[in-house]
Amino acid sequence: MDEPASRSQGGKAPPLPEQVLAEAMAEEDHPAPGPRTPRYILLLALGALGVVYGDIGTSPLYAFRESFHPAYGLAVTSENILGILSLIFWALVLVISVKYLVFVMRADNRGEGGILALTALILPGNASASRRPARLRWALILLGLFGTALLYGDGMITPAISVLSAVEGLQVATPLFEPYVLPITVAILVGLFLFQRRGTGGVGRVFGPLTLLWFTLLAVLGLRWILQQPRVLVAMDPRYGLDFLWGNGWRGFLVLGSVFLVVTGGEALYADMGHFGKTPIRLAWFGVVLPALLLNYFGQGALLLTHPEAVVNPFYRMAPGWALYPVVGVATMATVIASQALITGAFSLTMQAIQLGFLPRMEIVHTSATEIGQIYMGSVNWALMAACIALVVTFGSSSRLAAAYGVAVTTTMVVTTLLLALVARERWRWPLPVVLATMAAFLVVDLSFWGANLMKIPAGGWFPLAVGGGVFVLMTTWKRGRELLAQRLHVHAVSFGDFVRRIHPERIHRVPGTAVFMYSSLQGTPPALVMNLRHNRVLHQKVIVLTVLTRRRPRIPEPERIAFQELGPGFYRVVLSYGFMETVQVMRDLRLLGAYGLAVEPERVSFFLGREHLRPSGRPGMALWRERLFILMSQNARNAADFFGLPPDRVVELGIQVPL
């Protein structure tokens, strides 16, 4: 019965499908990666500058300026300048250096980071999840999904505010450019999004060096003014920040909404951890990024101590007149690189959501033959482009966009802290008092920024919240709809083993060839197989029921890719496992069966797929409007044959009516 398994490579039988499912439901961490050479770590750190730190690296263009926005009514005095600088300094130290680089980056999901990867650690089926009340677990999962959805809203704002703030430097050079700032910004954004389909492989090699040039420019501009006003360095004393908050009361609290702009790249830093690793990211931060940012912010403060009127745009006022146009050019380049990282991050986030079952299938194009993370998703790309252009035209300036920026990121940071507390308690086994004390310290900072940013909602902060809320509804509706659909299909389902035993070989004609029936369940019999037998009264000599399983690990090594079991003469159940960051390639991986004694030529296989025709029913399980939304999403989802990479000329689809 299990003869093919006994002929596996190296004499080791492949796991059975049930074993794979059990492993997927209780996965543990991968062992740590092997040692890396110092030269390799330095090269990775250089690459991290362009991808990981693009967002936070362009904040000096607008963050300090916005802290003196006229809406706050703050005078440009020595006390206020030093107080805001102190808050900026300690925000960078506490939020980025301590929280993210020391603590949050420990919570990796098999080397991958980001709030969605963090949420995957607490999905039902993890060992720790079984000891947690179901309601609490699902509340935390929903929080993680909401935080993920919010990143789309800020992902739309980041390219718009970054590029627009860079181009606005032309107005500093001469007012003649003022009518052309918006058209130039829109043209740059259009070019940026049109470029996406070509991939980042060719440009990726120069991202790091160009961003290093940008951080060098930040440091040089800031150092020039610090040398003229060295007393600005006293702002590192936290008492200046505390005195500012105490002395300005409510206005001082509201300023935290602008101070937060200096750390908006924290979540992007965590999400890109899997591309470079913890050590290179930390090395780049402490060796280049943090010193350059601090020098620039303190340089802007030193400038204002001497020239308070420069508050309208302190970044560009730091540059000497002859260098203004080159600085604008380098700044525009840096913002394009920062935007590139955010856009590709949205692609990766969407792919993870699809693999984890929170979004319908979409077309994913790999733009590199060697780098799996370099992908392109047309639907996401054009939606982001339309939103960015609409934001630029609607808000008209980076100052107005800054009023909309930060609400979603602060919310996501609060959610990350809550999820991190659970990981620290359940997976790291920290004592409860240590968890509560550490996370309370983080929440004091996070909630302060969050509360200040909530005041931005009427001025534009509603936009990322609306986008995030819409994406959250789509994600939860799709997940719940797929669960309901599975329940409806499996009510009368017969296990595949029982189906095989009930077949009378003398009554069924077996035709040459191999038929693969795609099915999501490891238990039942595919409806397409039942309908094919009922209507055609024939079966192929080899019948394979194939299930594609997305694991909670980012990637699956090839030796662990496949599991199968022989259930009867010519009947097999096969499972192909993929990580949530991988693309499904059925045609490629069916060849792996040959190593276990089941010879399959993918080019001569017929694939049978079931196509459900859904109807709203109003039955318990989901609201009627959500049923209709789920049906609409299903109708617009990418074709299953395309998603699995199946040749269309060998695919047979059999339909079935399913009332939700």
N, C-alpha and C positions, 0 to 999 in steps of 0.2 A: 504493500500500500504506500509506503514512504520511500520506495526505492530511489527516486531521483535525489532525495535529500542525502542518502547514504553515499552518493557519488560526488559529493561536493568537493571543492578545492581544498587540498591539504587534508582530506579526510574528515573535515569538520562540517557537520550538518548545519544548514541555514536555520535560523529561528523560525518557529511557526508563527502564523499571523497573530494568534492569541498572545504569544509571548511578546511580540512587537508592541501590541496594544498595551499590554501591562507595563512594558518599559516606558512607553510614551506617557502613560498616566502617572508614573512615579520616577521621573528622570532626575538624575543628580548632576552636579557640575562636572565639566570636563577637567582633566588635569591641566595644570598651568603649562603654557607653551614653553618650548625649550629656550635656552639662553641665546641672546642676540649679541653680535659684536658691537663694540662702541661706535664704529664707523656707520654701521647699519642703523643704529639708534639715532645718530645725528642726522642721517638722511631722512629718516621718518619724522624727526622733529622739524626739519626744514619743510617737509611736505605738509605737516600739520599746521604750519603757519598760514598756508593759503586756504586750507579747507576748514579747519577747526576754528581759527581765530579771526576769520574775515569779518564776521558780524560784530563782535565786541571790539575789534580793531578800528572800525569806522565810527564808533560812538563819539570820539572827540570832536567830530565835525559839528555836533549839535547838542550833546548832553550838557556841557557846562553852560552854554548859552541859554538853554531852556530853563536852567535853574534860576535865571534872573528874568524870566518871562514877565512882561508887564502885568499879567493877570495876578501875579503874586504880590505886586506892589513893594518889592524889596529895593532899597537903595543900594547902590554899588559902593558900599563902604568896606573898610578893612575888616571889620568884625564879620560881616556877612560873607565876604570872599573867603576868609580863612575858615569860617564855619562850614561853608558848602564844600570846600576842599577837604576838610577833615571827614565829612560824611562820605565823600567820594572815595577817599583813601581807605576808610574802614569797610565800605561796601565791597570794594575789590578784594580786600584781605579776607573778610569774614565769609562772603557769599561764594566767591570763586576759589580763592586759595584754600580756605579751610573746608567749607561745606562740600563743594563739588570735587575739588582735586584730591582731598584727603578722605572724605567719607563716601560721597555718592558714587564715585568711580570704583569703589570696592564692590558695589552692588551690580556686578556685570552678569549678564545672562549668557554664559559660555563665551565670554569675551566681547559680547555686543552690549551697547548701552542705549539709552533713550527711554522715555517713559513707557513706550509700548513694550519694549523688551523687559522693562521692570515689571509691568503689569502681567506679562506672561509668566513671571515667577510665581504669581499667586493665583493663577487660573486653577479651576477645579481639577483635581487629579494629582497635584503636587503633594509630596509627602507632608509638607507643613500645612497644606490647606485642609487635610482631613481632620486636623485637630482644632480647626477654627469654626466658629458658628457660621452656618451657611449665609445668613442674612448679612453678617459683617463682611464676609468674604465678597459677596456680590456687591455690597456697597462700595468696597474698596476697588473692585474691578471697574465698576461704573465710573468712579472718580478717575481712575487711570484712563479710561476711554474718553472721558470728558476733557482731561488734560491733553490727551493726544489730539482730539478734535480742535482744541483751541490753538494748537500750533499752526494749523492751516490759516487761521485768521491773521496771526502775526507774520506768518510766512508770506502773506500777500503785502503786508505793510513794509516789511524790511527792504525789499528791492526798491520800492517807491521812495521811501524816506532817505535811503542811503544815496541813491543816484541823484535825487533832487537836491539834497543838501550839498553834494559835491559840485553840481553844476551851478548852484547859487553863488559859488565863489566868483563866477564871472561878473556878477553884479558889484562885487567889491572892487574889481578892477576898473569897471566903468559902468555907469547906469545905462549906457547904450545897449547892453546885453539883456536888460530886464525883460523886454517883450519876447526874447528868444529862449528864456530859461525853460519854460514848459515844453515848447516844441523840441528842443534839444534833448530834454529828459525823456520824452515819449519816444523819440527816434532811437536813443540808446537802449531803452527797455525793449522796443520791438526787435532791434538787432540781437539783443541778448537772448530773447526767447526763440527767435528764428534759428539761432546757433545751436540750440539744445539738441536737435536731432543728429547733429554731427558728432555729438559726444564730447566728453571732457578729456579724452585720452591725450590728444595732441597738445592741448593747452595746459593740461595738468602738470607737465614737467616744469613749466615756468611759473606756476602759481606760487610756489614756495619762495623762489628768489625775488619775484616782484613784490610779494607781501613783506619780505624781509626789507626791501627797499622802503616800503611804506612805513614800517615800524622804525627804521633808521631815521626817516624824515620826521616822524613824530618826536623822537628823542632829541634830534638836533634843534628843531624849532623850539621845543620846550626848554632845553638847556640854555639856549641863547638868552632867554628872559630870566631864568632862575639865577644866572650869574649876575644879572643886574639887580635882582631883588631876592637875595638869598634868604631873607627873613620869612619868605613864604613857606619854607620847609617846617616852620613851627606848627603848621596845620596837621602834621602827623600826630600831634597830641590829641587824643580823643576828647579832651575837655572843650576844645574849640567847637566840635560838632555838637556836644551836649549843651553847651552854652547857647549855641545858635538855636537849637530846638526849644530850649527853655525860654529864651528871650523873645522869640518870634511867635510862640504859641501855635495857634491854628495855622497861620501862614507857613511857619516852619515845617509843620507836619505835611502840608500840601506840597512843599518843595521836594519832599521825598519821592513824589511821583516822577519828578524830572531827574533827581539823583539816580533813581533806579535805571535810567537809560544807560548808565555806564556798565551794567552787568547783564544786559539783555541777551548776551550770547552764551549764558551759562547752560541752558538746556541744549543748545546746538553743540556745545563742547561735549556734553555727556552723550548725545546721540551719535556723534562721530567717533566715539572711542574705539569701536570695532575696526575701523579702517587703519588705525595707527598703533593702538595699544596705550596703556596707561603711562609708561615711562617716557616715551617721546612727547606725549602731550604735556606732561608735567614739566619736562625739561624745556620745552618751547615756552611755556608760561613763565616760569621763574627765571629763565635765562634771557628772554627777549621781550615777550609781550608785556608782562607786568612792569618791568623797568621803563619801557617805552611809553606805556600809557600814563604812568605816574609822572614821568618827566613832562609829558605834554600837558596833562591837566594842571600840574603845578606851574608850568610855564604860562598857561592861560591865566592862572590866578595872579602870577607876577606881573603880567601885562596889565591886568585890570587895576592892580595896585598903583600903577604909574599912569595909566590912561583909562579911566573908568568909561569914557565914551566908546571904547572899543567893544563894549558888551554886546553890540548888535551882531557881531560875528567875530568873537575873539580868536577862533582858530586861524582864519585867513589873515587877521590883523597881525598875527605873530610873524608872518612872513615879510621879508623886505620887499619893496615894490618891484624890484627887478626879477624876483623869484616867484611872483604871484601866479603867473600863467603856468609855469612848470608845476607848481604845487597843485593847482586846479587839475592839471592833467594826471598827476600821480594819484590824487584823491579820487578822481573819476575811475581810474583803473582799479584802485583798491575797492571801491564800492561795487564795481561790476564783478570782481572776484568774490566779494562777500555775498552778493546776490546769487551768483552761480552756486555757491555752497548751499544756500537756503533752498534754491530750486531743486537741486539734485537730492537734498535732504527730504523734500516733499515727495519726490519720486520713491525714495527708499521707504519712507513712512507708509506710503500707500501700498507698496508691494508687501510690506510686513502685515498690514491690515488685511489684505486679500488672503495671504497665506494662513493667517490665524482665523479666517472666516468672518471678519467684521465688515468686509466690503465685497461687492460682486466682482467677478472676473473682469479685468481690463487688459488691453493690449500692452505688453511689456517688450520693449525692443532693447536688446543688449548692444551697446555701442562700442564695446571692447571685447576682443577675443580672449583676453587674459585677466581682466579685472571684472569680477562678478558684480561689484557694486556700481559699476558705471552703466546705468540704464536710462531709458527714455520712455515717458508715458505721455502720449500726445494729448489725451483728454485732460490730464492734470496740467500740462504745460500751457495749453490755450486758455484754460480757466484762470490760471494764475496771471497770464499776460493781460487778459481782459480786466481782471480785478485791479492789477497794478496801475494800468493806464487810467482806469476810472477813478482810482484814488488820487492820482497825480492831478487830473483835471478837476476833480471835485474839490479837493482841499487846497490846491494851488500853491502851497508852500510847505517846507519841511517843519516849520513851527506849528502849523495847524495839524500836520500829520503826527507830530510828537504828542499832541493832545489825545490822539487815538491809540498811541503805542504804549504798551506796557501792561494793560489790563489783563490780557490773556496770558502773557509770560509770567506775571506774578501769581496768577491763579495756578498755572502749571507748576510753578516752583513750590507752592504750598502743598499741592497734591503729591509732588515728588517727595517732600519731607515726610508726609503721612505714610506713603508706601515704604519709604526707607525705614521708618520706625518698625514696621511689620517685618521687613527683611532682617533687620538687626536682631529682633527678638526671636524670630522663628528659624532663621538660617544661620545667623552668626552666634546664636545662643547667648546674647548679651543679657546680663541681669536686668530685670525690669527697672530698678531705680536708675541705672546708667542710661537705658534707652529713654526714659522719661526726661532725665536731666539734659541729655544731649539734644534731643529733638525739641524740647521746650526752648532751648537757647536758639536753635535755628528758627523756630516758629515766631519768636519775638521779632526777629529781623524780617522774616518773610511776611508776617501779618502786618507789620508796620508799612512795608512797601505796598502790600496788597490794598490796605485801607486807603493809603494816599492815592493810589491809582484808580480806585473806585470813583473818586471824585471826577475823573476824566470821562466817565460814561456819557454825560450829556453833550460833551464837546467832541465826541467821535469815538470814545471807548466802546460804544455800543456795537461798532462794526465788527471787531474781532469776536466779540461775544455772540453776535448774531450768526456769524460764519461758523464758529465753534459749535453753537447750539444746533445749527442745521446739520453739520457733519455728524454730531453725536446722535441725532435722531436717525440719520441714515444708517449709521453703524449698528445701533441697537436694534433697529427694525430688521436689518438684513440678518443679524445673528439670530434673533428670535424667529423670524420667518423661516429660516433654514431648519431650525429645530422643529417647528410645527410641521413643516413639509415632511421631514423625516418621520415624525410620529404618524402622520396620515398615511404615508406609504408603507410603514412597517406594521400597521395594525393587523393586517391579514397576511403578513409575509411568512414564508416558510424558510427555515434554515437551509442553507445550500447543501449541507450533508444529508438532510432528510429528503430534499428534492432529488439528489442523485440516487438515493436508495429506492425511491418510488418509481424511478424510470424503468420501463420494461425494454431492454435492449432489442428484443425481437420485433417490437412495434415501431421502433425509431430508426429511420435511415440515417446512417453516418456518412457524411460526404468528406472528401479529402480537404485538408487545410486546417488552419487554426483560426478560431474566433475568440476575440477578447471582448468581454462584456465589462464596461466600466461601471463601477458601483461604489457608493460612498460608505456602505455599511460592511462590517466584517462578519455580520451574523446572517442576514437574509439572502434571498435569491433575487438577482436583478429582475425587475419587472420586464425589461427588454428581453431577457432570456426566456421568461415564461411566455410572453406574447409571440416571440419568434417560433417557439416550439408549438404553440397552440395554432398558429396560422399556417406555418410552413411545414410542420411535421418532420423537420430534419434537424440534425445537429452535426457540427463539424467533428472531425476525429479528435481534435484537441480543443477543449473548451476551457478558457481561462477567465475566471472572475477576478478582475483587477481593481484594487483599491489604492488610491493615492492618499497617503497619510502625511499631513503636515505636523511635524514635531515642534516642541517648544524650544528646541535647540536651533541656533541660527543656521548651522550647516551639518550635513550628515556625510561621513566618510563613505567612499564607494563600497568597502567591505561590509558596511552595515546598511547598505541601500535597500537590499531585497530580502524578502521572506516568502516562503511558499510551502504549500502542503498539497499532496495528492489525496483527493477524496474518493476516487473511483477510477475505473479505466478511462483515461482520456479527460478527466475532470480535475482542475487545479484551482486553488485559491492563491493569489499572489498579492503581496503588499509591496508597494514602492514607497519608501520613506524619504521625505525631503525636509530640510530645515526651513524655518519661516522666512529666511532671506534668500532662498534658492528659487530658481525657475524650474518648473516641472518639465522633464524631457523624457516622455514615455518611450518614444522610438529608440532613443539612445540606450536607455537602461533595460529594455527587454532583452537585449543581447546578453546581459549578465546571467540570464537563466541557463545559458549554455554551460557555464562553469559548474552547475549543479545537476547536469544530466538531462535538462529539458531544452532540447534544441528548438529555437524559435527564430525564424527569419522575419524580422519586422516588415520587410518589403512585401511579404506575401501573406500578411495577416489582415483579416477583416475585423473592424472595430464596430461594436454595437453600443449605441448610446440611447438612454431613455430621455425623452423630452417631455417635461411636465407642462400641461396647459392648465394654468391656475385660474381658479374662480373665487372671488370673495364670497364668504359664507356667513360671516357674523357669528360664527361659533366661538365658544370660550377659547381663550388663548391669546388673542390679540385684537385690539380695537379695529373696527371696520375700515377706518381711514388708513391705518397702518397696513392692513391687508392689501388695500389698493396700492399703497406706496410700494410695498414689497413686490407686488405683481409688476408694477411699472419698472422697478429696478431689475427684476428678472428678465423682462423683455428687452432691456437695454444692456444686459450683461454680455460680455464677450462670449462668443460661441465656445462650447466646451471642447470641440475638436481643435479649435485654434489654441485654446488655453493649454491643452495637453500636448500640443505639437503633433497632431495626427494628420496624415495626408487625407485631404477631403475626398479623393476618389476611392478610398477604401473605408469610408465611414457610412454606417447605416443608422438612421435615427428612427426610433419607434415612439410614438406619442401616447400619452395617457392623460385623461382628465382628472384633476385633483382639486376638490373644493377645500379651501383653507378653513 
